[in-house]
Amino acid sequence: MLADWKKKFANIDDAFAPVLVCRRHVDDFEVLHISAGLCRMFKMSREGLYDFFMLPTNEQIHPDDLVRVLRMVQHVFHHPEELMQFTYRMVLPRKKDEYIWLMSTIYGRKLTDGSVLQYIASIDITAEREEQEKQAAVFTHTNALLERVLATTQTMLFWKDNERRFQGANKAFLDYYDFPSEQVILGKTDEEMGWHEEEEPFKSDEWRILHTGESTYRVRGKCMSHGEMRDIVASKSPLIENGEIVGLVGSFEDVTDEIRHQEQVEQLNEQLRHALDKAESANQAKTAFLSNVSHDMRTPLNGILGITELALKTDDMEKIRGYLQKIMTAGSLLKDLINDTLELSRIGSGKKKLDYEVVEASSMLDRLITSIRSAAEQNGVNFHVDLPFDELGFVRTDRLKLSKVLLNLLSNAVKFTPKGGDVWLLGEVLSYDAHEAACRFTVRDNGAGMSKEFLPKMFNPFEQENALSVQGKQGTGLGLSIAKELLDVLGGTIAVESEKGKGTTFTVEVRFERTERIGGQTAIETEMVCLDNRQILVCEDNELNREIVTTILEMNKLKVIHAENGEQGVQRFMESPEYSIEAILMDIRMPVMDGLTAAAKIRQLERKDAALVPIIALSANAFQEDVEDSRKAGMNDHLTKPIEPVLLLNCLQRQIGNYEAQRGGR
């Protein structure tokens, strides 16, 4: 039978594919036929191939394929009629280091003696395998490149299946959420991750992509990252295979900082718009104000000049006295206009600061009360005061600014309350402890009142309800603005209730620091001394001003020594006997030597009275820093021009009284 098979094999036409026919025993191998096609494939004779196939298997097969081929040979031996196909590398005969790829098909039949007859047809697939390996290498390179791109790009990338479940994400995505690997998200939806504040807009956005195939761009939403809700924008496109949508790929960017910056810019622009509107409104109000102030200043100035001319043309003393009274009234109004305008300008420029002093709470407003009581008596207005602050003892505050606030409120109340009307200044301790006290001041009148339309803008600079007169009385229209600005500096609050024709109530609340009476911080209490025959040194370069001050002093029985500049003033003091000059009135701005320098030089003199003699500044500079400069130079007080006789004399009585007390060792 085997002879018959050999005869059949010998007749196989050479045109057939490369074929090897063999017979396998458990421990033996016999080559029965080598086709011409196989010889052509290996480019060898049958004899040469025969010798090659008889070599040990490990000398024929590539080492990496040897185990697999041996297992296949063993398998087909035990299952001969099972058609098997496999690929492997075989050594090229005569070229030990070169291999060809073969794809072999084995079919066999078991013979009666237990051996297996095998028919092995092989095809050279070396070219195909090399092309596959080349393509695989390209794919591997491309895949590695893609992985590097995905790993290094800062854009967060992800891809999902058609159920919106994550299939993967790049490193930037994982780092954004601080995930160790993509295993955290695989197979999960956004809702299962729970990182969106709301399911929309991303859920409906993705379903639209999966159902319609439309891409989306920069859809804005919010996402939780590192415990903070962040703003993101996401762009997504469908994944299509064989014409079907199998998922989606997306990217997103964190735009939190960009949005916050944009919001800040928009907020800043809005603030700028408001500021511009406010500035334009302020400029319009300021223009109107300057026009009004110009008119208001010219009105009393014209009156002063006109009445002065009338007074010069008459010898009637009664008429002259009446003219002088009108000049005094007009001059007082002009002074108020100048002071209020400068005060408001100073506050607006940010040059106001607190100037603290320790005062006794029960008497801290005594000077203010005296001034307002005098004005009320002149206007025929009843002035009522109740300030129950005795329990507070000593407090630390800026008495001057607080007095200015209440002075503006009370001056308006007296001015616009008709004769026979009432004005109240009431105090109340709201609360206090060992360190601090909260107090309320109420200024109430039953005078003209204000309209409801004016109340919202009553504290605005340059806003006036009536620019000229109420019942024939003029005002600057700036008192309320100044009061509000000063109160802001003090850290207090102000509220108002008013009705036209029924009066006005202002409520001011401030806080005081409670303290003990500290030496040097409160004035020495003295009785008002007699000024008769007191010798005063007046340092004033302006002849008219010097004449006015001298006249006031001499009319009140004081003796005057003159100096035309600071240098002369220092010389006059040095030439005088000790303690003979009991006060010095020092102008600030003078030629040769200014008043501040002169005061400092006097304080440095080596004589007993130089450190104690009262030096009082006379200056047209009425601002707080001017007062501070005077104090730093060693002056005891600061009076502003034009000099008011009552204030000048009261100041001299107080300062000379202190001087005598210090000399007497009290």
C-alpha positions as MATLAB code, in Angstrom:
seq = 'MLADWKKKFANIDDAFAPVLVCRRHVDDFEVLHISAGLCRMFKMSREGLYDFFMLPTNEQIHPDDLVRVLRMVQHVFHHPEELMQFTYRMVLPRKKDEYIWLMSTIYGRKLTDGSVLQYIASIDITAEREEQEKQAAVFTHTNALLERVLATTQTMLFWKDNERRFQGANKAFLDYYDFPSEQVILGKTDEEMGWHEEEEPFKSDEWRILHTGESTYRVRGKCMSHGEMRDIVASKSPLIENGEIVGLVGSFEDVTDEIRHQEQVEQLNEQLRHALDKAESANQAKTAFLSNVSHDMRTPLNGILGITELALKTDDMEKIRGYLQKIMTAGSLLKDLINDTLELSRIGSGKKKLDYEVVEASSMLDRLITSIRSAAEQNGVNFHVDLPFDELGFVRTDRLKLSKVLLNLLSNAVKFTPKGGDVWLLGEVLSYDAHEAACRFTVRDNGAGMSKEFLPKMFNPFEQENALSVQGKQGTGLGLSIAKELLDVLGGTIAVESEKGKGTTFTVEVRFERTERIGGQTAIETEMVCLDNRQILVCEDNELNREIVTTILEMNKLKVIHAENGEQGVQRFMESPEYSIEAILMDIRMPVMDGLTAAAKIRQLERKDAALVPIIALSANAFQEDVEDSRKAGMNDHLTKPIEPVLLLNCLQRQIGNYEAQRGGR';
ca = [
       0.000    0.000    0.000;
       2.857    2.376    0.820;
       4.353    1.565   -2.582;
       1.102    2.676   -4.177;
       1.253    6.006   -2.298;
       4.850    6.590   -3.391;
       3.825    5.963   -7.010;
       1.010    8.477   -6.676;
       3.306   11.053   -5.128;
       5.860   10.593   -7.936;
       3.202   11.475  -10.480;
       2.353   14.778   -8.832;
       2.767   17.504  -11.457;
       5.516   20.055  -10.783;
       3.047   22.873  -11.307;
       1.468   22.127   -7.932;
       2.252   24.106   -4.791;
       5.255   23.158   -2.715;
       4.373   19.869   -1.010;
       6.169   17.530    1.386;
       4.822   14.019    1.960;
       6.180   12.202    4.977;
       5.540    9.324    7.310;
       5.833    9.792   11.055;
       6.338    7.187   13.693;
       6.426    7.831   17.402;
      10.197    8.160   17.284;
      10.981    8.208   13.571;
      10.433   10.425   10.545;
      10.542    9.377    6.862;
      10.401   11.683    3.820;
       8.303   10.066    1.112;
       8.115   12.820   -1.509;
       9.403   16.352   -2.153;
       7.491   18.172   -4.887;
       9.160   20.170   -7.624;
       7.265   23.235   -6.321;
       8.981   22.823   -2.945;
      12.351   22.575   -4.666;
      11.649   25.723   -6.608;
      10.608   27.557   -3.404;
      13.869   26.631   -1.648;
      15.904   26.699   -4.886;
      17.385   23.293   -4.083;
      17.360   19.791   -5.473;
      15.269   17.019   -3.967;
      18.415   15.412   -2.614;
      19.527   18.581   -0.909;
      16.120   19.170    0.632;
      15.926   15.555    1.713;
      19.129   15.941    3.683;
      17.811   19.233    5.166;
      14.492   17.735    6.310;
      16.321   14.885    7.969;
      18.159   17.308   10.248;
      16.919   17.716   13.860;
      13.917   19.945   14.131;
      15.768   22.590   16.152;
      18.166   23.071   13.211;
      15.265   23.756   10.833;
      12.915   25.997   12.838;
      13.489   29.507   14.267;
      14.126   29.252   18.020;
      11.166   31.525   18.833;
       8.801   29.238   16.889;
      10.329   25.860   17.861;
       8.135   25.016   20.853;
       4.974   26.008   19.020;
       5.898   23.890   15.964;
       6.774   20.827   18.072;
       3.412   21.087   19.840;
       1.690   21.324   16.462;
       3.576   18.258   15.166;
       2.612   16.331   18.257;
      -0.990   17.404   17.945;
      -1.359   16.401   14.295;
       0.296   13.052   15.037;
      -2.438   12.233   17.487;
      -5.166   13.816   15.339;
      -4.011   13.029   11.792;
      -7.227   13.690    9.935;
      -7.738   17.123   11.497;
      -6.782   19.805    9.006;
      -4.288   22.167   10.656;
      -2.754   25.409    9.424;
       0.006   27.416   11.106;
       2.781   29.880   10.356;
       6.426   29.723   11.396;
       9.922   30.606   10.361;
      12.178   27.990    8.755;
      15.907   28.219    8.206;
      16.959   28.701    4.642;
      19.115   25.711    3.762;
      22.777   26.689    3.388;
      22.055   30.043    5.105;
      21.893   29.360    8.821;
      21.164   32.944    9.818;
      18.383   33.554    7.299;
      14.776   32.450    7.609;
      11.665   32.425    5.488;
       8.112   32.627    6.761;
       5.954   29.643    5.788;
       2.248   29.024    6.137;
       1.792   25.246    6.161;
      -1.374   23.141    5.941;
      -1.164   19.575    7.283;
      -3.565   16.774    6.560;
      -2.839   13.151    7.455;
      -4.079    9.594    7.727;
      -3.206    6.962   10.252;
      -1.818    3.737    8.787;
      -2.399    0.219   10.084;
       1.043   -0.017   11.651;
       0.342    3.039   13.818;
       2.364    5.497   11.761;
       0.833    8.613   10.287;
       1.011    9.602    6.657;
       1.172   13.434    6.404;
       0.620   15.731    3.475;
       2.216   19.176    4.128;
       1.546   22.019    1.665;
       3.512   25.226    2.328;
       3.407   28.746    0.989;
       6.205   31.296    1.287;
       4.641   34.286    3.065;
       7.900   36.067    3.890;
       7.036   39.155    1.827;
       3.598   39.385    3.376;
       4.984   39.017    6.904;
       7.653   41.622    6.296;
       4.963   44.013    5.065;
       2.838   43.237    8.103;
       5.803   43.786   10.410;
       6.559   47.019    8.620;
       2.967   48.152    9.019;
       2.978   46.969   12.627;
       6.126   48.976   13.252;
       4.525   52.025   11.677;
       1.394   51.445   13.738;
       3.460   50.975   16.888;
       5.391   54.160   16.143;
       2.217   56.062   15.352;
       0.508   54.699   18.444;
       3.495   55.611   20.619;
       3.553   59.076   19.073;
      -0.171   59.460   19.700;
       0.275   58.319   23.286;
       3.061   60.862   23.774;
       0.889   63.591   22.264;
      -2.016   62.625   24.509;
       0.304   62.438   27.518;
       1.955   65.825   26.933;
      -0.935   67.970   25.690;
      -2.386   70.295   28.333;
      -5.884   69.982   26.903;
      -8.052   67.525   28.824;
      -9.133   64.752   26.396;
     -11.556   61.848   26.878;
     -13.597   59.408   24.839;
     -16.864   57.593   25.573;
     -19.041   54.843   24.113;
     -22.551   55.341   22.786;
     -23.947   55.034   26.321;
     -21.846   57.992   27.452;
     -19.549   55.732   29.498;
     -15.880   56.615   29.684;
     -13.557   54.453   27.577;
     -10.379   56.404   28.237;
      -8.748   59.758   28.972;
      -5.339   61.416   28.651;
      -2.918   62.358   31.416;
      -4.037   65.991   31.553;
      -7.596   64.813   32.204;
      -6.493   62.452   34.994;
      -4.221   65.087   36.557;
      -7.020   67.669   36.507;
      -9.115   65.420   38.743;
      -6.082   63.981   40.585;
      -6.855   60.403   39.451;
      -4.027   57.824   39.665;
      -5.181   56.037   36.480;
      -8.057   55.876   34.042;
      -9.388   52.797   35.866;
     -11.186   55.244   38.155;
     -13.452   56.417   35.341;
     -13.681   53.489   32.888;
     -17.253   52.371   32.293;
     -18.770   55.246   34.285;
     -20.951   58.197   33.257;
     -20.632   61.801   34.401;
     -23.591   61.322   36.713;
     -21.925   58.351   38.398;
     -18.761   60.414   38.903;
     -20.864   63.205   40.479;
     -18.536   66.029   39.472;
     -21.008   68.336   37.756;
     -23.047   70.815   39.774;
     -25.958   70.062   37.440;
     -26.426   67.338   34.807;
     -27.093   69.980   32.194;
     -25.861   71.209   29.828;
     -23.416   68.332   29.231;
     -25.871   65.422   29.398;
     -28.244   66.708   26.708;
     -25.249   67.970   24.750;
     -23.743   64.450   24.532;
     -27.039   62.733   23.723;
     -27.520   65.181   20.855;
     -24.078   64.282   19.493;
     -24.749   60.528   19.740;
     -28.174   60.797   18.056;
     -27.532   63.437   15.405;
     -23.796   63.245   14.810;
     -23.457   67.004   15.265;
     -20.318   68.344   16.936;
     -20.512   70.945   19.718;
     -18.043   73.708   20.558;
     -17.159   75.347   23.880;
     -20.312   74.449   25.791;
     -19.994   76.172   29.170;
     -20.695   74.468   32.479;
     -19.282   73.744   35.933;
     -17.260   70.830   37.267;
     -15.861   69.854   40.679;
     -12.058   69.626   40.741;
      -9.921   69.291   43.896;
     -12.877   70.242   46.070;
     -13.674   73.434   44.148;
     -16.430   74.088   41.628;
     -14.657   75.297   38.479;
     -15.891   76.800   35.201;
     -15.131   74.741   32.086;
     -15.962   74.795   28.351;
     -16.240   71.470   26.500;
     -16.071   70.636   22.782;
     -17.164   67.181   21.509;
     -17.483   65.213   18.240;
     -18.962   61.814   17.343;
     -16.810   58.672   16.839;
     -17.935   56.929   13.658;
     -17.046   53.383   12.521;
     -18.448   51.827    9.347;
     -20.926   54.652    9.095;
     -22.291   54.186   12.622;
     -21.858   56.413   15.690;
     -20.083   54.253   18.276;
     -19.236   56.981   20.797;
     -17.815   60.431   21.159;
     -14.516   62.138   21.801;
     -14.254   65.400   23.706;
     -11.970   67.956   25.235;
     -12.452   70.673   27.797;
     -10.644   73.693   29.169;
     -10.720   75.260   32.622;
     -11.752   78.886   32.098;
     -12.328   79.776   35.751;
      -9.531   82.330   35.895;
     -10.503   83.730   32.510;
     -14.137   84.132   33.551;
     -13.176   85.648   36.909;
     -10.834   88.039   35.161;
     -13.576   88.905   32.703;
     -16.017   89.436   35.562;
     -13.455   91.637   37.318;
     -12.966   93.623   34.114;
     -16.729   93.979   33.690;
     -17.068   94.970   37.337;
     -14.234   97.462   36.950;
     -15.820   98.824   33.779;
     -19.108   99.160   35.616;
     -17.357  100.948   38.472;
     -15.619  103.191   35.963;
     -18.944  103.942   34.310;
     -20.450  104.787   37.689;
     -17.388  106.849   38.573;
     -17.596  108.642   35.242;
     -21.295  109.306   35.713;
     -20.606  110.461   39.248;
     -17.709  112.623   38.098;
     -19.813  114.178   35.354;
     -22.612  114.767   37.828;
     -20.119  116.200   40.334;
     -18.603  118.435   37.679;
     -22.029  119.729   36.736;
     -22.865  120.271   40.408;
     -19.458  121.865   40.989;
     -19.939  124.203   38.056;
     -23.325  125.193   39.411;
     -21.837  125.497   42.888;
     -18.955  127.711   41.762;
     -21.447  129.888   39.979;
     -23.522  130.119   43.163;
     -20.472  130.674   45.388;
     -19.188  133.330   43.028;
     -22.568  135.040   43.236;
     -22.762  134.550   47.015;
     -19.267  135.942   47.564;
     -19.802  138.884   45.302;
     -23.097  139.709   47.018;
     -21.593  140.500   50.473;
     -18.446  141.915   48.844;
     -20.528  144.301   46.766;
     -22.463  145.165   49.889;
     -19.274  145.881   51.840;
     -17.847  148.084   49.114;
     -21.139  149.850   48.423;
     -21.968  150.519   52.063;
     -18.384  151.648   52.745;
     -18.739  154.197   49.947;
     -22.018  155.419   51.451;
     -20.404  155.687   54.888;
     -17.571  157.790   53.480;
     -20.073  160.288   52.039;
     -21.931  161.057   55.267;
     -21.073  162.651   58.603;
     -24.222  161.338   60.293;
     -22.886  159.081   63.060;
     -26.149  157.159   63.361;
     -26.055  156.323   59.653;
     -22.375  155.459   59.861;
     -23.084  153.124   62.806;
     -25.846  151.425   60.805;
     -23.554  151.105   57.762;
     -20.840  149.547   59.915;
     -23.289  147.036   61.320;
     -24.256  146.008   57.773;
     -20.581  145.784   56.792;
     -20.012  143.510   59.788;
     -22.923  141.250   58.764;
     -21.778  141.059   55.135;
     -18.168  140.439   56.185;
     -19.233  137.631   58.518;
     -21.148  135.939   55.702;
     -18.168  136.319   53.360;
     -15.888  134.757   55.971;
     -18.282  131.822   56.406;
     -18.373  131.273   52.643;
     -14.586  131.236   52.417;
     -14.156  128.957   55.451;
     -16.790  126.447   54.334;
     -15.503  126.306   50.769;
     -11.919  125.697   51.928;
     -13.010  123.198   54.566;
     -14.959  121.110   52.054;
     -12.092  121.252   49.566;
      -9.674  120.110   52.242;
     -11.829  117.162   53.280;
     -12.345  116.136   49.646;
      -8.586  116.022   49.051;
      -8.191  113.419   51.808;
      -6.060  115.619   54.059;
      -8.201  115.259   57.157;
      -6.909  113.129   59.991;
      -7.826  112.768   63.641;
      -6.173  115.018   66.210;
      -6.878  113.337   69.541;
      -6.910  114.989   72.930;
      -8.081  113.909   76.366;
     -11.056  115.961   77.581;
     -13.654  115.803   80.287;
     -16.814  114.455   78.672;
     -19.154  116.729   80.613;
     -17.401  119.895   79.396;
     -16.005  118.946   75.996;
     -18.614  121.054   74.169;
     -18.616  124.088   76.475;
     -17.097  126.443   73.898;
     -19.557  125.278   71.262;
     -22.503  125.802   73.616;
     -21.317  129.310   74.496;
     -21.022  130.233   70.816;
     -24.435  128.827   69.849;
     -26.157  130.334   72.886;
     -24.887  133.769   71.878;
     -26.112  133.286   68.289;
     -29.481  132.018   69.523;
     -29.936  135.067   71.788;
     -29.174  137.383   68.872;
     -31.786  135.599   66.737;
     -34.368  135.426   69.498;
     -34.305  131.623   69.523;
     -34.634  129.528   72.681;
     -31.617  127.196   73.036;
     -31.991  124.107   75.254;
     -29.041  121.881   76.277;
     -28.986  118.545   78.097;
     -25.668  116.609   77.931;
     -25.618  114.057   80.798;
     -22.057  112.795   80.261;
     -20.705  113.170   83.829;
     -20.543  109.398   84.325;
     -18.045  108.984   81.474;
     -15.267  110.984   83.141;
     -12.431  111.622   80.681;
     -12.528  110.551   77.028;
     -10.030  110.632   74.176;
     -11.441  112.175   70.996;
     -10.972  114.825   68.332;
     -12.959  117.544   70.075;
     -12.427  120.092   67.305;
     -13.965  117.910   64.576;
     -16.866  116.816   66.767;
     -17.526  120.460   67.627;
     -17.457  121.409   63.930;
     -20.019  118.699   63.136;
     -22.419  119.882   65.816;
     -21.635  123.536   65.078;
     -22.787  123.139   61.469;
     -25.986  121.411   62.551;
     -26.751  123.869   65.353;
     -25.867  126.943   63.255;
     -28.380  125.863   60.608;
     -30.957  125.113   63.278;
     -30.568  128.582   64.837;
     -30.381  130.340   61.463;
     -33.496  128.740   59.999;
     -35.646  128.716   63.129;
     -37.949  131.751   63.392;
     -37.830  134.143   66.311;
     -39.403  132.575   69.394;
     -38.679  129.045   68.113;
     -36.697  126.368   69.900;
     -33.426  124.529   69.250;
     -32.301  121.545   71.334;
     -28.901  119.913   71.807;
     -29.471  116.629   73.634;
     -27.008  113.938   74.663;
     -27.438  110.302   75.581;
     -25.003  107.559   76.656;
     -26.051  104.464   74.714;
     -23.549  102.106   76.330;
     -20.145  102.151   77.960;
     -17.555  100.013   79.674;
     -14.114  100.651   81.126;
     -12.593  101.212   77.679;
     -15.214  102.699   75.379;
     -18.473  104.624   75.298;
     -21.129  104.952   72.619;
     -22.987  108.268   72.671;
     -25.804  109.912   70.761;
     -26.226  113.628   70.068;
     -29.594  114.950   68.917;
     -29.950  118.377   67.304;
     -33.623  119.290   66.956;
     -35.467  122.426   65.935;
     -38.993  123.490   65.050;
     -37.882  125.736   62.207;
     -38.197  125.759   58.409;
     -37.451  122.066   57.791;
     -36.497  120.489   54.463;
     -38.464  118.995   51.590;
     -38.618  115.220   51.061;
     -37.053  115.670   47.626;
     -33.950  117.275   49.112;
     -33.345  114.763   51.939;
     -31.658  112.016   49.809;
     -29.053  114.453   48.466;
     -28.702  116.795   51.417;
     -25.193  115.534   52.324;
     -23.838  115.604   48.766;
     -21.129  118.202   48.155;
     -22.257  121.174   46.089;
     -25.963  120.314   46.507;
     -28.157  123.100   47.900;
     -31.877  123.292   48.316;
     -31.902  127.043   48.532;
     -28.877  128.885   47.209;
     -29.829  132.289   48.548;
     -32.182  132.973   51.393;
     -34.766  131.619   53.738;
     -36.665  134.335   55.485;
     -33.983  136.787   54.356;
     -31.089  134.810   55.887;
     -28.213  133.595   53.730;
     -26.016  130.535   54.133;
     -23.241  128.780   52.274;
     -25.194  125.569   51.703;
     -22.097  123.511   52.606;
     -22.582  122.937   56.318;
     -24.268  119.532   55.992;
     -21.674  118.251   53.532;
     -18.870  119.295   55.889;
     -20.634  117.726   58.878;
     -21.087  114.397   57.052;
     -17.478  114.281   55.826;
     -16.071  115.114   59.267;
     -18.294  112.503   60.859;
     -16.968  109.896   58.419;
     -13.446  110.770   59.557;
     -14.565  110.358   63.178;
     -16.143  106.982   62.376;
     -19.614  108.135   63.415;
     -23.041  108.057   61.782;
     -25.717  110.637   61.103;
     -29.437  110.335   60.402;
     -32.061  112.970   59.698;
     -35.809  113.431   59.889;
     -37.372  116.573   58.524;
     -40.611  117.978   57.233;
     -41.113  121.235   55.450;
     -42.418  123.867   57.884;
     -42.240  121.568   60.924;
     -38.557  121.394   61.735;
     -35.620  118.998   61.530;
     -34.016  116.388   63.796;
     -30.428  115.227   63.285;
     -29.154  112.176   65.171;
     -25.377  111.752   65.471;
     -23.789  108.668   67.011;
     -20.074  108.454   67.859;
     -17.804  106.327   70.022;
     -15.277  107.643   72.526;
     -12.278  105.968   74.046;
     -12.504  106.233   77.826;
      -9.268  107.071   79.633;
      -7.761  108.489   82.774;
      -6.790  112.134   83.019;
      -3.152  112.264   81.913;
      -0.839  115.121   82.840;
      -0.045  117.394   79.914;
      -3.047  116.290   77.900;
      -5.616  118.545   79.523;
      -5.414  122.229   80.124;
      -4.754  123.450   83.643;
      -8.020  124.715   85.035;
      -7.762  128.384   85.925;
     -10.095  131.238   86.688;
     -10.452  133.908   83.995;
      -7.763  136.487   84.806;
      -7.960  140.244   84.445;
      -6.130  141.520   81.372;
      -5.593  145.096   82.535;
      -2.009  146.309   81.959;
      -0.836  142.957   80.664;
       2.058  143.377   78.218;
       1.625  141.604   74.861;
       4.221  141.191   72.082;
       2.525  141.433   68.647;
       4.589  140.059   65.715;
       2.739  141.079   62.522;
       4.208  142.311   59.214;
       0.960  143.659   57.768;
       0.458  147.225   58.995;
      -3.346  147.148   58.803;
      -3.591  143.836   60.647;
      -1.089  145.080   63.246;
      -3.187  148.197   63.761;
      -6.386  146.158   64.164;
      -4.879  143.803   66.754;
      -3.219  146.677   68.608;
      -6.475  148.631   68.724;
      -8.408  145.620   70.085;
      -5.799  145.049   72.787;
      -5.423  148.699   73.810;
      -9.216  149.128   73.903;
      -9.191  146.386   76.537;
      -6.398  148.073   78.578;
      -3.499  145.821   77.432;
      -0.031  147.141   76.617;
       1.472  146.300   73.209;
       5.061  145.841   71.945;
       5.344  145.686   68.128;
       7.567  143.586   65.827;
       7.338  143.626   62.022;
       8.815  140.138   61.435;
       9.899  137.027   63.311;
      13.476  138.124   63.720;
      12.398  141.409   65.356;
       9.996  139.446   67.557;
      12.781  137.221   68.898;
      14.958  140.306   69.470;
      12.159  142.185   71.292;
      11.600  139.207   73.596;
      15.331  138.846   74.329;
      15.566  142.564   75.203;
      12.604  142.430   77.599;
      12.968  141.663   81.333;
      12.038  138.104   82.330;
       8.304  137.518   82.732;
       7.526  141.099   81.581;
       5.919  139.845   78.342;
       2.911  137.729   79.343;
       1.830  136.573   75.869;
       3.041  136.659   72.249;
       0.721  136.988   69.243;
       2.709  135.523   66.326;
       1.761  135.817   62.652;
       2.803  132.685   60.728;
       3.832  134.178   57.384;
       6.292  137.058   57.744;
       9.367  138.228   55.835;
      12.953  137.758   57.107;
      11.823  135.078   59.594;
       8.427  133.307   59.667;
       6.400  132.856   62.823;
       7.038  129.113   63.218;
      10.808  129.629   63.174;
      10.554  132.591   65.545;
       8.440  130.601   68.026;
      10.912  127.694   67.946;
      13.844  130.079   68.574;
      12.098  131.698   71.538;
      11.472  128.281   73.091;
      15.199  127.515   72.777;
      16.340  130.658   74.597;
      18.160  130.141   77.912;
      15.878  132.212   80.124;
      13.235  130.997   82.557;
      10.187  132.502   80.850;
      11.097  131.298   77.314;
       9.646  127.819   77.848;
       6.442  129.058   79.542;
       5.370  132.297   77.874;
       2.134  131.740   75.875;
       2.684  131.999   72.097;
      -0.540  132.253   70.099;
      -0.488  131.831   66.332;
      -2.361  134.363   64.193;
      -2.829  132.980   60.710;
      -5.081  132.952   57.677;
      -4.256  129.223   57.441;
      -7.101  127.453   59.190;
      -6.402  123.821   58.355;
      -5.608  121.089   60.841;
      -2.032  120.600   59.642;
      -1.451  124.340   60.139;
      -2.590  123.987   63.743;
      -0.292  120.980   64.170;
       2.636  122.886   62.689;
       2.017  125.654   65.224;
       2.029  123.194   68.107;
       5.220  121.516   66.853;
       6.915  124.924   66.800;
       6.013  125.345   70.501;
       2.883  127.507   70.217;
       0.073  127.152   72.733;
      -2.920  128.026   70.572;
      -3.921  128.921   67.015;
      -6.365  131.694   66.013;
      -7.453  132.236   62.424;
      -7.845  135.568   60.691;
      -9.897  137.681   60.568;
      -9.486  137.921   64.317;
     -12.678  137.954   66.357;
     -12.132  140.185   69.444;
     -14.119  137.966   71.815;
     -12.188  134.847   70.825;
      -8.861  136.699   71.051;
      -9.556  138.056   74.528;
     -10.904  134.722   75.794;
      -7.798  132.975   74.484;
      -5.509  135.514   76.190;
      -7.368  135.164   79.499;
      -7.063  131.372   79.344;
      -3.430  131.229   78.278;
      -2.222  133.949   80.670;
      -4.137  132.240   83.467;
      -2.319  128.974   82.679;
       0.978  130.912   82.524;
       0.444  132.356   85.989;
      -0.532  128.945   87.358;
       2.650  127.375   85.989;
       4.804  130.200   87.347;
       3.149  129.805   90.745;
       3.867  126.046   90.759;
       0.223  125.014   90.802;
];
